[in-house]
Amino acid sequence: MAGNKGFAAVEKLAQRTQAQRGGNDRRPDNFDRSAPDALALWRDAYLESLGARNYAEGTLEGRRDALKVFLAWAAERDLTRAGQITRPILESYQRWLWRCTKANGQRLGWSTQRNRLGVLKDFFRWVTRQDVILHNPASEVELPRMEKRLPQAVLTLPEVERLLAVPDVTDPLGIRDRTMLEVFYSCGIRRTELCRIDLPDVNTERRTLHVRLGKGKKDRVVPIGTRAVHWLEHYLQAVRPRLCLDTRTQALFLTGYGGPFNPDVVSRMVAAWLAKAGLKRRGCCHILRHTCATHMLENGADIRFIQQLLGHEKLDTTAIYTEVSIKQLQEVHARCHPSAKAAEPQNPASIPASKV
């Protein structure tokens, strides 16, 4: 990772060709597309129709991956045509998903199973509407029940300071990394939103950040804290001009190659910083988003303002932070519960053993 090598490595990275850098070119899937009702053929048409309806690229990638898993499973069983798929076959695939394990030996989460099956239901609904098949085999497939899970425990203020102190600010790339962490914590934005920030989106005088094409392709304007503004100005003046290899590049945060970040790279960077700070947390970038929202709630922010900051479409999504934050419940408990209001609680060690 360039940030760990220091700024001296940037020039060497910039000299690499595109072939040396690698890429994310999609490999051929080798699925059979010869039959008029071939699953792979109509998978391609389905994804194209979603793109024509202005679905987000992240949504398209997620559905492409989910359908690729199903098509690979079906091909192993010589099921390559839409007309061959029945409800029992889909239920067999559902049981296979339930038994499926990841590289770490753990089973797929219920939300992952539900999402993959939901994609299949939408795909076969669309295929049926195109008159490829007469009956939708997925119409009566029941999705797994959702679990009500709370977000990972957020960072405390001392833990946030430990994390922010990890990047080496004596190195220009360390200044960039510190600025990225400050923006994450101050604004509560998603990793993809941070990667999409362009220079015109930042207004340090008004202390605002224009988040473009957030989740669901929705724009919003969020405030930037004073400390984050300070690091942004420092980064823009002293570091970004040295990273920028093409003046036409508009991305705010630049890699050692002089281009915008990939969200997966940002996740690996934040995970490494968390580990270096001694913070064993899952969620990487999202843990800072949760921390931002929870700290604001604990300091008296109205939940509707937090909803606007995070860009949640529904208040119910934001309301989960009221369950994560225990501080206010502890205050009410201490004020209202009879045992919590006792002036001098009896020391359990002083109770005679005969009365226990």
C-alpha positions as a Markdown table, in Angstrom:
| # | Residue | x | y | z |
|---|---|---|---|---|
| 1 | Met | 0.0 | 0.0 | 0.0 |
| 2 | Ala | 1.4 | 3.3 | -1.1 |
| 3 | Gly | 0.5 | 5.1 | 2.2 |
| 4 | Asn | 2.7 | 2.7 | 4.1 |
| 5 | Lys | 5.7 | 3.2 | 1.9 |
| 6 | Gly | 5.9 | 7.0 | 2.2 |
| 7 | Phe | 5.7 | 9.7 | -0.4 |
| 8 | Ala | 9.0 | 8.7 | -2.0 |
| 9 | Ala | 7.2 | 5.7 | -3.6 |
| 10 | Val | 4.6 | 7.7 | -5.4 |
| 11 | Glu | 6.9 | 8.5 | -8.4 |
| 12 | Lys | 7.7 | 4.9 | -8.9 |
| 13 | Leu | 4.0 | 3.9 | -8.7 |
| 14 | Ala | 3.1 | 6.6 | -11.2 |
| 15 | Gln | 5.6 | 5.2 | -13.8 |
| 16 | Arg | 3.9 | 1.8 | -13.9 |
| 17 | Thr | 1.9 | 1.0 | -17.0 |
| 18 | Gln | -1.8 | 0.1 | -16.8 |
| 19 | Ala | -0.9 | -3.6 | -17.4 |
| 20 | Gln | 1.5 | -3.5 | -14.5 |
| 21 | Arg | -1.0 | -1.9 | -12.2 |
| 22 | Gly | -3.6 | -4.6 | -12.9 |
| 23 | Gly | -7.3 | -4.1 | -13.3 |
| 24 | Asn | -10.8 | -5.3 | -12.7 |
| 25 | Asp | -11.7 | -6.4 | -16.2 |
| 26 | Arg | -14.5 | -9.0 | -16.1 |
| 27 | Arg | -13.6 | -12.4 | -17.2 |
| 28 | Pro | -15.8 | -14.5 | -19.6 |
| 29 | Asp | -18.3 | -16.6 | -17.6 |
| 30 | Asn | -18.4 | -19.4 | -20.2 |
| 31 | Phe | -22.2 | -19.9 | -19.6 |
| 32 | Asp | -24.2 | -21.5 | -22.4 |
| 33 | Arg | -26.2 | -18.9 | -24.4 |
| 34 | Ser | -27.2 | -21.1 | -27.4 |
| 35 | Ala | -30.8 | -21.7 | -26.5 |
| 36 | Pro | -33.5 | -19.0 | -27.0 |
| 37 | Asp | -34.4 | -19.2 | -23.3 |
| 38 | Ala | -30.9 | -19.6 | -22.0 |
| 39 | Leu | -30.5 | -18.3 | -18.4 |
| 40 | Ala | -27.3 | -16.5 | -19.2 |
| 41 | Leu | -28.7 | -14.9 | -22.3 |
| 42 | Trp | -31.7 | -13.5 | -20.3 |
| 43 | Arg | -29.5 | -12.6 | -17.4 |
| 44 | Asp | -27.6 | -10.3 | -19.7 |
| 45 | Ala | -30.8 | -8.7 | -21.0 |
| 46 | Tyr | -32.1 | -8.3 | -17.4 |
| 47 | Leu | -29.0 | -6.4 | -16.3 |
| 48 | Glu | -29.2 | -4.3 | -19.4 |
| 49 | Ser | -32.8 | -3.4 | -18.7 |
| 50 | Leu | -31.8 | -2.3 | -15.1 |
| 51 | Gly | -29.1 | -0.1 | -16.5 |
| 52 | Ala | -31.6 | 1.5 | -18.9 |
| 53 | Arg | -33.8 | 2.2 | -15.9 |
| 54 | Asn | -31.0 | 4.1 | -14.2 |
| 55 | Tyr | -30.2 | 1.6 | -11.5 |
| 56 | Ala | -27.0 | 2.4 | -9.6 |
| 57 | Glu | -23.8 | 0.6 | -10.7 |
| 58 | Gly | -23.5 | -0.9 | -7.2 |
| 59 | Thr | -26.9 | -2.4 | -7.6 |
| 60 | Leu | -26.1 | -3.9 | -11.0 |
| 61 | Glu | -22.9 | -5.4 | -9.7 |
| 62 | Gly | -24.7 | -6.9 | -6.7 |
| 63 | Arg | -27.4 | -8.5 | -8.9 |
| 64 | Arg | -24.8 | -9.6 | -11.5 |
| 65 | Asp | -22.8 | -11.5 | -8.7 |
| 66 | Ala | -26.0 | -13.0 | -7.2 |
| 67 | Leu | -27.1 | -14.3 | -10.6 |
| 68 | Lys | -23.7 | -15.6 | -11.4 |
| 69 | Val | -23.7 | -17.8 | -8.3 |
| 70 | Phe | -27.1 | -19.2 | -9.2 |
| 71 | Leu | -26.1 | -19.8 | -12.9 |
| 72 | Ala | -23.0 | -21.6 | -11.8 |
| 73 | Trp | -24.9 | -23.8 | -9.4 |
| 74 | Ala | -27.5 | -24.5 | -12.1 |
| 75 | Ala | -24.9 | -25.3 | -14.8 |
| 76 | Glu | -23.4 | -28.0 | -12.5 |
| 77 | Arg | -26.8 | -29.7 | -12.6 |
| 78 | Asp | -27.2 | -29.2 | -16.4 |
| 79 | Leu | -29.8 | -26.5 | -15.9 |
| 80 | Thr | -29.1 | -23.9 | -18.5 |
| 81 | Arg | -32.5 | -22.8 | -19.7 |
| 82 | Ala | -35.2 | -20.8 | -18.0 |
| 83 | Gly | -37.9 | -23.3 | -18.9 |
| 84 | Gln | -36.1 | -26.0 | -16.8 |
| 85 | Ile | -36.3 | -24.0 | -13.5 |
| 86 | Thr | -39.1 | -25.0 | -11.2 |
| 87 | Arg | -40.1 | -24.1 | -7.7 |
| 88 | Pro | -38.6 | -27.3 | -6.2 |
| 89 | Ile | -35.3 | -26.5 | -7.9 |
| 90 | Leu | -35.2 | -23.0 | -6.5 |
| 91 | Glu | -36.0 | -24.4 | -3.0 |
| 92 | Ser | -33.1 | -26.8 | -3.5 |
| 93 | Tyr | -30.9 | -23.8 | -4.3 |
| 94 | Gln | -32.2 | -22.1 | -1.2 |
| 95 | Arg | -31.2 | -25.1 | 1.0 |
| 96 | Trp | -27.8 | -25.1 | -0.8 |
| 97 | Leu | -27.3 | -21.4 | 0.1 |
| 98 | Trp | -28.2 | -22.2 | 3.8 |
| 99 | Arg | -25.5 | -24.9 | 3.8 |
| 100 | Cys | -22.9 | -22.9 | 1.9 |
| 101 | Thr | -19.9 | -21.7 | 3.8 |
| 102 | Lys | -17.4 | -18.9 | 3.2 |
| 103 | Ala | -13.6 | -19.1 | 3.1 |
| 104 | Asn | -13.5 | -18.7 | 6.8 |
| 105 | Gly | -15.8 | -21.6 | 7.4 |
| 106 | Gln | -18.8 | -19.6 | 8.5 |
| 107 | Arg | -22.2 | -19.9 | 6.9 |
| 108 | Leu | -23.6 | -17.1 | 4.7 |
| 109 | Gly | -25.5 | -14.5 | 6.7 |
| 110 | Trp | -29.3 | -14.5 | 6.6 |
| 111 | Ser | -29.3 | -11.1 | 4.9 |
| 112 | Thr | -26.9 | -12.4 | 2.2 |
| 113 | Gln | -29.2 | -15.4 | 1.6 |
| 114 | Arg | -32.2 | -13.2 | 1.5 |
| 115 | Asn | -30.7 | -10.8 | -0.9 |
| 116 | Arg | -29.6 | -13.5 | -3.3 |
| 117 | Leu | -33.0 | -15.1 | -3.3 |
| 118 | Gly | -34.6 | -11.7 | -3.7 |
| 119 | Val | -32.6 | -11.1 | -6.9 |
| 120 | Leu | -33.8 | -14.4 | -8.2 |
| 121 | Lys | -37.4 | -13.6 | -7.5 |
| 122 | Asp | -37.1 | -10.2 | -9.4 |
| 123 | Phe | -35.2 | -11.9 | -12.3 |
| 124 | Phe | -37.8 | -14.6 | -12.9 |
| 125 | Arg | -40.6 | -12.0 | -12.5 |
| 126 | Trp | -39.0 | -10.0 | -15.3 |
| 127 | Val | -38.3 | -13.1 | -17.4 |
| 128 | Thr | -42.0 | -14.1 | -17.1 |
| 129 | Arg | -43.1 | -10.6 | -18.2 |
| 130 | Gln | -40.9 | -11.0 | -21.3 |
| 131 | Asp | -42.9 | -14.1 | -22.2 |
| 132 | Val | -39.8 | -16.3 | -22.0 |
| 133 | Ile | -41.6 | -18.7 | -19.7 |
| 134 | Leu | -45.3 | -19.1 | -18.9 |
| 135 | His | -45.1 | -19.3 | -15.2 |
| 136 | Asn | -42.8 | -17.6 | -12.6 |
| 137 | Pro | -41.2 | -20.5 | -10.6 |
| 138 | Ala | -40.0 | -18.0 | -7.9 |
| 139 | Ser | -43.3 | -16.4 | -7.2 |
| 140 | Glu | -44.1 | -18.6 | -4.1 |
| 141 | Val | -40.5 | -19.1 | -2.8 |
| 142 | Glu | -40.4 | -17.8 | 0.8 |
| 143 | Leu | -37.5 | -15.7 | 1.8 |
| 144 | Pro | -35.7 | -16.3 | 5.1 |
| 145 | Arg | -36.9 | -14.3 | 8.0 |
| 146 | Met | -34.8 | -11.2 | 8.7 |
| 147 | Glu | -32.9 | -10.8 | 12.0 |
| 148 | Lys | -32.9 | -7.6 | 13.9 |
| 149 | Arg | -29.2 | -7.0 | 14.5 |
| 150 | Leu | -27.7 | -4.0 | 16.1 |
| 151 | Pro | -24.6 | -2.3 | 14.5 |
| 152 | Gln | -21.2 | -3.2 | 15.8 |
| 153 | Ala | -20.3 | -1.4 | 19.0 |
| 154 | Val | -19.1 | 2.1 | 18.1 |
| 155 | Leu | -15.8 | 3.7 | 19.0 |
| 156 | Thr | -15.5 | 5.8 | 22.1 |
| 157 | Leu | -13.9 | 9.3 | 21.9 |
| 158 | Pro | -10.5 | 8.1 | 23.2 |
| 159 | Glu | -10.6 | 5.3 | 20.7 |
| 160 | Val | -11.4 | 7.8 | 17.9 |
| 161 | Glu | -8.4 | 9.8 | 18.9 |
| 162 | Arg | -6.2 | 6.7 | 18.9 |
| 163 | Leu | -7.3 | 5.9 | 15.4 |
| 164 | Leu | -6.8 | 9.5 | 14.1 |
| 165 | Ala | -3.3 | 9.4 | 15.5 |
| 166 | Val | -2.3 | 6.4 | 13.5 |
| 167 | Pro | -1.3 | 8.0 | 10.1 |
| 168 | Asp | 2.2 | 9.5 | 10.1 |
| 169 | Val | 1.5 | 13.2 | 9.5 |
| 170 | Thr | 5.2 | 14.0 | 8.9 |
| 171 | Asp | 4.7 | 12.2 | 5.6 |
| 172 | Pro | 2.5 | 13.8 | 2.9 |
| 173 | Leu | 0.6 | 10.6 | 2.4 |
| 174 | Gly | 0.0 | 10.4 | 6.2 |
| 175 | Ile | -1.6 | 13.9 | 5.9 |
| 176 | Arg | -3.9 | 12.6 | 3.2 |
| 177 | Asp | -4.8 | 9.5 | 5.3 |
| 178 | Arg | -5.5 | 11.6 | 8.4 |
| 179 | Thr | -7.7 | 13.9 | 6.3 |
| 180 | Met | -9.7 | 10.9 | 5.0 |
| 181 | Leu | -10.3 | 9.7 | 8.6 |
| 182 | Glu | -11.3 | 13.2 | 9.7 |
| 183 | Val | -13.9 | 13.5 | 6.9 |
| 184 | Phe | -15.3 | 10.0 | 7.6 |
| 185 | Tyr | -15.8 | 10.8 | 11.3 |
| 186 | Ser | -17.0 | 14.4 | 10.9 |
| 187 | Cys | -19.5 | 13.8 | 8.0 |
| 188 | Gly | -20.6 | 10.2 | 8.5 |
| 189 | Ile | -20.4 | 9.5 | 4.8 |
| 190 | Arg | -20.1 | 6.1 | 3.1 |
| 191 | Arg | -16.8 | 4.8 | 1.6 |
| 192 | Thr | -18.2 | 5.1 | -2.0 |
| 193 | Glu | -19.3 | 8.7 | -1.3 |
| 194 | Leu | -15.8 | 9.6 | -0.1 |
| 195 | Cys | -14.3 | 8.2 | -3.2 |
| 196 | Arg | -16.6 | 10.2 | -5.4 |
| 197 | Ile | -15.9 | 13.6 | -3.8 |
| 198 | Asp | -14.6 | 16.1 | -6.3 |
| 199 | Leu | -12.9 | 19.4 | -5.7 |
| 200 | Pro | -16.0 | 21.5 | -6.4 |
| 201 | Asp | -17.9 | 19.5 | -3.8 |
| 202 | Val | -15.9 | 20.9 | -0.9 |
| 203 | Asn | -16.5 | 24.4 | 0.4 |
| 204 | Thr | -14.2 | 25.1 | 3.3 |
| 205 | Glu | -15.5 | 28.6 | 3.8 |
| 206 | Arg | -19.0 | 27.5 | 4.4 |
| 207 | Arg | -17.8 | 24.2 | 5.9 |
| 208 | Thr | -20.0 | 22.1 | 3.7 |
| 209 | Leu | -19.6 | 19.0 | 1.6 |
| 210 | His | -21.8 | 18.2 | -1.4 |
| 211 | Val | -22.3 | 14.4 | -1.5 |
| 212 | Arg | -23.2 | 13.5 | -5.0 |
| 213 | Leu | -24.8 | 10.3 | -6.1 |
| 214 | Gly | -25.1 | 8.7 | -2.7 |
| 215 | Lys | -27.1 | 5.5 | -2.1 |
| 216 | Gly | -30.0 | 5.5 | -4.5 |
| 217 | Lys | -28.4 | 8.2 | -6.6 |
| 218 | Lys | -29.4 | 10.9 | -4.1 |
| 219 | Asp | -27.5 | 14.1 | -3.5 |
| 220 | Arg | -27.2 | 15.8 | -0.2 |
| 221 | Val | -25.2 | 18.6 | 1.5 |
| 222 | Val | -23.6 | 17.8 | 4.9 |
| 223 | Pro | -21.6 | 19.9 | 7.3 |
| 224 | Ile | -17.8 | 19.5 | 7.9 |
| 225 | Gly | -16.4 | 20.0 | 11.4 |
| 226 | Thr | -13.8 | 22.6 | 12.2 |
| 227 | Arg | -11.0 | 20.1 | 12.7 |
| 228 | Ala | -11.8 | 18.3 | 9.5 |
| 229 | Val | -11.8 | 21.6 | 7.6 |
| 230 | His | -8.4 | 22.3 | 9.0 |
| 231 | Trp | -7.0 | 19.0 | 7.7 |
| 232 | Leu | -8.7 | 19.4 | 4.4 |
| 233 | Glu | -7.2 | 22.9 | 3.8 |
| 234 | His | -3.7 | 21.5 | 4.8 |
| 235 | Tyr | -4.1 | 18.5 | 2.4 |
| 236 | Leu | -5.3 | 20.7 | -0.5 |
| 237 | Gln | -2.5 | 23.1 | -0.1 |
| 238 | Ala | 0.5 | 20.9 | 0.7 |
| 239 | Val | -0.3 | 17.3 | -0.5 |
| 240 | Arg | -2.8 | 17.1 | -3.3 |
| 241 | Pro | -0.8 | 19.2 | -5.8 |
| 242 | Arg | 2.1 | 16.7 | -5.4 |
| 243 | Leu | -0.2 | 13.7 | -6.0 |
| 244 | Cys | -2.0 | 15.1 | -9.0 |
| 245 | Leu | -0.5 | 13.9 | -12.2 |
| 246 | Asp | -3.2 | 15.3 | -14.5 |
| 247 | Thr | -4.7 | 18.7 | -13.9 |
| 248 | Arg | -8.0 | 17.5 | -15.3 |
| 249 | Thr | -8.4 | 15.1 | -12.4 |
| 250 | Gln | -11.2 | 16.3 | -10.1 |
| 251 | Ala | -11.2 | 13.7 | -7.4 |
| 252 | Leu | -10.4 | 15.1 | -4.0 |
| 253 | Phe | -8.5 | 12.2 | -2.5 |
| 254 | Leu | -5.8 | 10.7 | -4.8 |
| 255 | Thr | -3.9 | 7.5 | -4.7 |
| 256 | Gly | -0.2 | 7.2 | -5.4 |
| 257 | Tyr | -1.1 | 6.6 | -9.1 |
| 258 | Gly | -2.7 | 10.1 | -9.1 |
| 259 | Gly | -6.2 | 8.8 | -9.6 |
| 260 | Pro | -9.3 | 8.4 | -7.4 |
| 261 | Phe | -9.6 | 5.6 | -4.8 |
| 262 | Asn | -11.4 | 2.3 | -5.2 |
| 263 | Pro | -13.8 | 1.8 | -2.3 |
| 264 | Asp | -12.3 | -1.7 | -1.6 |
| 265 | Val | -8.9 | -0.1 | -1.2 |
| 266 | Val | -10.2 | 2.4 | 1.2 |
| 267 | Ser | -11.7 | -0.4 | 3.3 |
| 268 | Arg | -8.4 | -2.2 | 3.5 |
| 269 | Met | -6.7 | 1.0 | 4.5 |
| 270 | Val | -9.1 | 1.8 | 7.3 |
| 271 | Ala | -9.0 | -1.9 | 8.5 |
| 272 | Ala | -5.2 | -1.6 | 8.7 |
| 273 | Trp | -5.4 | 1.6 | 10.7 |
| 274 | Leu | -7.9 | 0.1 | 13.1 |
| 275 | Ala | -5.7 | -2.9 | 13.7 |
| 276 | Lys | -2.6 | -0.6 | 14.1 |
| 277 | Ala | -4.6 | 1.4 | 16.7 |
| 278 | Gly | -5.4 | -1.9 | 18.6 |
| 279 | Leu | -9.1 | -1.6 | 17.9 |
| 280 | Lys | -10.6 | -5.0 | 17.1 |
| 281 | Arg | -13.7 | -3.8 | 15.2 |
| 282 | Arg | -15.6 | -5.0 | 12.1 |
| 283 | Gly | -17.1 | -2.7 | 9.6 |
| 284 | Cys | -14.0 | -0.7 | 8.7 |
| 285 | Cys | -15.3 | 2.6 | 7.1 |
| 286 | His | -18.9 | 2.0 | 8.3 |
| 287 | Ile | -17.8 | 1.9 | 12.0 |
| 288 | Leu | -16.8 | 5.6 | 11.6 |
| 289 | Arg | -20.3 | 6.3 | 10.1 |
| 290 | His | -21.9 | 4.6 | 13.1 |
| 291 | Thr | -19.6 | 6.4 | 15.5 |
| 292 | Cys | -20.4 | 9.8 | 14.0 |
| 293 | Ala | -24.2 | 9.2 | 14.3 |
| 294 | Thr | -24.1 | 7.7 | 17.8 |
| 295 | His | -21.9 | 10.5 | 19.2 |
| 296 | Met | -24.2 | 13.1 | 17.8 |
| 297 | Leu | -27.2 | 11.4 | 19.3 |
| 298 | Glu | -25.6 | 11.1 | 22.7 |
| 299 | Asn | -24.8 | 14.8 | 22.6 |
| 300 | Gly | -28.4 | 15.8 | 22.0 |
| 301 | Ala | -28.9 | 15.9 | 18.2 |
| 302 | Asp | -32.4 | 15.3 | 17.0 |
| 303 | Ile | -32.7 | 12.0 | 15.1 |
| 304 | Arg | -34.2 | 13.8 | 12.1 |
| 305 | Phe | -31.0 | 15.9 | 11.7 |
| 306 | Ile | -29.0 | 12.7 | 11.9 |
| 307 | Gln | -31.2 | 11.1 | 9.2 |
| 308 | Gln | -30.5 | 14.1 | 6.9 |
| 309 | Leu | -26.7 | 13.8 | 7.7 |
| 310 | Leu | -26.6 | 10.1 | 6.9 |
| 311 | Gly | -28.8 | 10.3 | 3.9 |
| 312 | His | -31.3 | 7.7 | 5.1 |
| 313 | Glu | -34.6 | 7.6 | 3.1 |
| 314 | Lys | -36.6 | 6.2 | 6.1 |
| 315 | Leu | -36.4 | 7.4 | 9.7 |
| 316 | Asp | -36.7 | 3.7 | 10.8 |
| 317 | Thr | -33.2 | 3.2 | 9.4 |
| 318 | Thr | -31.8 | 6.0 | 11.5 |
| 319 | Ala | -33.8 | 5.0 | 14.6 |
| 320 | Ile | -31.5 | 2.0 | 15.1 |
| 321 | Tyr | -28.9 | 4.3 | 16.6 |
| 322 | Thr | -31.3 | 5.1 | 19.4 |
| 323 | Glu | -30.9 | 1.4 | 20.3 |
| 324 | Val | -27.1 | 1.4 | 20.0 |
| 325 | Ser | -26.8 | 4.5 | 22.2 |
| 326 | Ile | -27.2 | 3.3 | 25.8 |
| 327 | Lys | -26.2 | 6.6 | 27.4 |
| 328 | Gln | -29.7 | 8.2 | 27.5 |
| 329 | Leu | -31.3 | 4.9 | 28.7 |
| 330 | Gln | -28.7 | 4.7 | 31.5 |
| 331 | Glu | -29.6 | 8.3 | 32.6 |
| 332 | Val | -33.3 | 7.5 | 32.7 |
| 333 | His | -32.7 | 4.2 | 34.5 |
| 334 | Ala | -30.5 | 6.0 | 37.1 |
| 335 | Arg | -33.2 | 8.6 | 37.6 |
| 336 | Cys | -36.3 | 6.4 | 37.7 |
| 337 | His | -35.4 | 2.8 | 38.8 |
| 338 | Pro | -35.8 | 2.3 | 42.6 |
| 339 | Ser | -32.6 | 0.3 | 43.0 |
| 340 | Ala | -30.6 | 2.8 | 41.0 |
| 341 | Lys | -31.8 | 5.7 | 43.2 |
| 342 | Ala | -30.6 | 4.0 | 46.5 |
| 343 | Ala | -28.4 | 6.5 | 48.3 |
| 344 | Glu | -26.0 | 3.9 | 49.8 |
| 345 | Pro | -26.3 | 0.5 | 48.2 |
| 346 | Gln | -25.3 | -2.3 | 50.6 |
| 347 | Asn | -22.1 | -4.0 | 49.9 |
| 348 | Pro | -22.9 | -7.7 | 49.0 |
| 349 | Ala | -19.6 | -8.8 | 50.7 |
| 350 | Ser | -21.0 | -7.5 | 54.1 |
| 351 | Ile | -24.1 | -9.8 | 54.0 |
| 352 | Pro | -23.7 | -12.8 | 56.3 |
| 353 | Ala | -23.4 | -16.1 | 54.5 |
| 354 | Ser | -26.4 | -17.5 | 56.5 |
| 355 | Lys | -28.7 | -14.9 | 54.9 |
| 356 | Val | -27.6 | -15.5 | 51.4 |
